[in-house]
């Protein structure tokens, strides 16, 4: 039975589940491909040109941009690029 003050989490667990979850650092927030797509956007390439350079479809590039925007909490692709540059995730220059 529990004493007067029951444990905050189940016995045998070091910390509650939400505290054990690994949080993503800036370095791991975006996938390498998402960083690459944002880098190419920062250089001024269009979606179709990025698709050609990366040998993929424009739809795939759009999905990667959308995923990066969501992870960065950006409302536009331009804001996603600006946030990625500000956080040091990508470099705007070649």
Rosetta blueprint (number, residue, H / E / L):
1 X L
2 X L
3 X L
4 X L
5 X L
6 X L
7 X L
8 X L
9 X L
10 X L
11 X L
12 X L
13 X L
14 X L
15 X L
16 X L
17 X H
18 X H
19 X H
20 X H
21 X L
22 X L
23 X L
24 X L
25 X L
26 X H
27 X H
28 X H
29 X H
30 X L
31 X L
32 X H
33 X H
34 X H
35 X H
36 X H
37 X H
38 X H
39 X H
40 X H
41 X H
42 X H
43 X L
44 X L
45 X L
46 X L
47 X H
48 X H
49 X H
50 X H
51 X H
52 X H
53 X H
54 X H
55 X L
56 X L
57 X L
58 X H
59 X H
60 X H
61 X H
62 X H
63 X H
64 X H
65 X H
66 X H
67 X H
68 X H
69 X H
70 X H
71 X H
72 X H
73 X L
74 X L
75 X L
76 X L
77 X H
78 X H
79 X H
80 X H
81 X H
82 X H
83 X H
84 X H
85 X H
86 X H
87 X L
88 X L
89 X L
90 X L
91 X L
92 X L
93 X L
94 X L
